[in-house]
Structures are given as structure tokens and as C-alpha cells.
Amino acid sequence: MTDISSDNAERKTTELRIAIVTDAAPPQVNGVVRTLKQLGKELEEQGHKIMYLTPDMFRTIPLPTYKEIRIALGAKRHVAALLEEFQPDAIHIATEGPLGLAARRYCLKKRRSFTTSFHTRFPEYLHARFRIPENWTYALVRRFHAPASAVMAATPLLISELEGRGFKNLRLWSRGVDTNLFKPKQGAKAGTASREPIWLYVGRVAVEKNIDAFLDLDLPGTKKVVGEGPRLDLLRKKYQTTEFAGALFGEELAKAYAEADCFVFPSKTDTFGLVLIEALASGTPVAAYPVQGPLDVIGGAPVGRLDDDLKTACLAALQADPDTCRAYAMNFSWQACSQQFLSNLSLESEKKEATTSKSADPLPAVS
């Protein structure tokens, strides 16, 4: 985690009104939704006032090819009215969807500074589904984020990649885990030495998650998939010996993590992978490819295995110690992550003070 400078320490004790605009919200189930929910909870516990602008506040339609995701219609005026009424000290735009576009338009019109975050690799997803060239959509995404005072990204590797793609004003905003919910359960792995392993995947059931690479593996024991998505019905028919549990929440999800012997993460496109540290916090080692996300979260730590051969990674990960996995996950604190977020915000009061200070001294500085 990055240390928070003393210059920004006051933000922890000063009550702020923060608007978070996101097209990703419940009932969607993904890392972005859980991240923003936990962030808001942490910030409110610190005394800040949070307003979410989410699709359920608007008329919506299903996203084509992805009916589980609903997108807002006619958001332009409503978003502006809500922001005017709330009068936030800071505006954070978390997604590049219709609500994000409406909030961006409002900020530019009102000359309000704002921050954004890069959560999802839409260019790669659109290429995987519709073969749209990635450079086309990256140009659009880069343009969306360009006016932001800070573009928050979850890992140093992602920041480096985005810099190479021409993104500016990048800042680190890592992720945390609810270690009170996700933790080892007494007796959950009872008889592990004598029984067949349980291999677990948690996340969206979509083409970009590369789940087939996991389900095609010849592994002893039981494979379990937790989550929903557009490929769920297809995979249920194709892999009839796999247990598909659908979406799980709260204690049920925590129990699934804790009972598993290995968490398998076949994705090659995630920007972070919140599920990785949820699994580790539950005492469950991780098997994954050595790509961005797993490399940032796990690297060479003895809490699983990263390998270009996913089966090799899975079998080796079984040797990891659950207590070591849990101890490693405790390094990911939501308190530290929320302070990173606060330090990246652009506050309207600071902008006004800087403008006033500058106009109050019309004389040029003498060198």
C-alpha cells in the first residue's frame, strides 16, 4: 500500500460530501460493485457523506448480450439535478457508461474538477465478443478519462500499461478485503488430506473470464463455479460434472471460499481480481496465470502458484499453507485503501482556495 502524505491527512478528519457515479451497482455481482460498496461503507464510518448515482435511480434497459447488466436512459438532466442538489466536495466517476458520461458532461460544463477510475478492460471484452479492434475502443476510453484530475488504477503494472497507452494523471488506488466476512471457517476443510480437492471459481460467467480453461483441466476432485453471466447456461450443458452454484452472497459466499482447497483464476484480462484476496483471506490458496492481476496481488508469495500451465499451477497451489494465505491477505486493509482514494480526490474547496490565493497576489514572483 502507498503511504498517505501528511498534506492529505486532514481529509480523514474533515467531513466531505462525495458523489460516486457508477453504472456498476447491485444486483450486478462483480468486483467493481463490491469495491465501491465497501469503499462507501468505510468512508461513512470515517464521517464522510456519500451519495451514489446508480442505474436503479433511472429508467433502464438490459445491456445487449448481457441481460444481467442494466444501463440507464435519459440520465443527462437527472444526473445534473442530483449533483446540484447534493453539492459535493468531490465527484468521482467510476465507470465509462451512460451515468459516467452524464456526470462527465456536467463537470465539464460547470468547470468542476473530477476523478475517474479504470476498473474494467472494455476494449479487450469488446474484442473477445465482437472482434472490435482494441485500439479503437482504447482511444474512446482514453478520451473519456483525459479531463480527470486523477485516473485511479488498482496496481502498478496497470498504471504502467495505461501510461504506455497514452493515459495521463494516473494514481494508485489499491483494493481491500473484508477480513471479518472472508475468513477460515472451523472444520470447513475437514478431512482435506483424505478427500478429493474442491476447485473453486468465483466471478462473472462470461467469455472474457476464460472459464473454459479451468473447466477443461483434468483435475482430481470437484470443480465448482459461483457466479452468473451470459455463458452460464452454455457451460452448464457443456460441463455436466461441474457444480454451478449461481450467485452467492455474504456468508454463503464466504463459506464457498473457505470450503475450497484451491481457488482457480483463469482470467487473463482482469485489472486486479478482488476475488483473489477474498480467497486468500479465507485460507484458500490461488492458482492462476502469471498475468496482470495475479502478478500484482500474489507475485512470488507462497500463497499459491502462478504458471502458464494452469493445471501445474493448480496442483502446486494445493501445497500452500492456509494460515500463510490468511496472514498474507491481512496486508490488504480497506482503511488504507480508502485513504488512498481520499488522497486522490480533487476537492472543490481546495480548487477555490487555490484560485483565490492566485488572484489575491497579482504580482509576478521575483526569482
Buried (B, 14 or more C-beta within 10 A) or exposed (E): BBEBEEEBEEBBEEEBBBBBBBBBBEEBBBBBBBBBBBBBBBBEEBEBBBBBBBBEBBEBEEBEEBEBBBBBEEBBEBBBEBBEEBEBBBBBBBBBBBBBBBBBBBBEEEEBBBBBBBBBBBBBBBBBBEEBEBEEBBBEBBEBBEBBBBBBBBBBBBBEBBEEEEBEBBBBBBBBBBBEBBBBBEEBBEEBEEEEBBBBBBBBBBBBBBBBBBBEBEBEBBBBBBBBBBBBEEBEEEBEEBEBBEBBEEEEBBBBBBBBBBBBBBBBBBBBBBBBBBBBBBBBBBBBBBBBBBBBBBEEBEBBBBBEEBBEBBBBBBEBEBEBBBBBBEEBBBEBBBBBBBBBBBBBEBBEEEEEEEEEEEEEEEE
